[in-house]
Amino acid sequence: MVPMTSPVSDLPGALKGARILVVEDEAFIALDLVMAIEDAGAIPVGPAATIAEALELISYDPRDGAILDVDLPDGTIGPMLDALAAIAGVVAHTGAGVPPDIRAAHPNVPVFSKPTAPDDLLRRIAHDMKR
C-alpha cells in the first residue's frame, strides 16, 4: 500500500466534522489516533478496545470512517468490517496482517502495517470519503 502524498491539512474540508471510529487496544496508539483525528478537524468516535465495544459504538453512533486494529482481545476485525461495509473511509491498521478469510471477504479495505503515521491513515480515509 502506497500512502497518499498530500498532508491532511491539504484536504480542506474533507475531514472537517467527519466522525471517525477508532478501534485500537493499545492505549498509546489509540490516543495518538484520537489526537490526529481532532487535529484534522474531525470528531473521534471511541476509542474502542474490543470488538464488543466497537460493535456497540457502531450500533448507535453515526460515523463517516474508521481506523480498525485487526487483532483485538476478543477476536479479529471481521464483524466490524461486516457492520461497516457501507462506509467508504475504512482502513485496517495491523501489526500482524489480515487473516486470509477476512481479506477475501473484504478485499477493498486498505491495510496499513504498524507503525503507520496517523496522518497517512487519515489521508487515506479522506481520499476514500471523496469518491
Order of alpha helices (4+ residues) and beta strands (2+ residues): beta-alpha-beta-alpha-beta-beta-beta-alpha-beta-alpha-beta-alpha
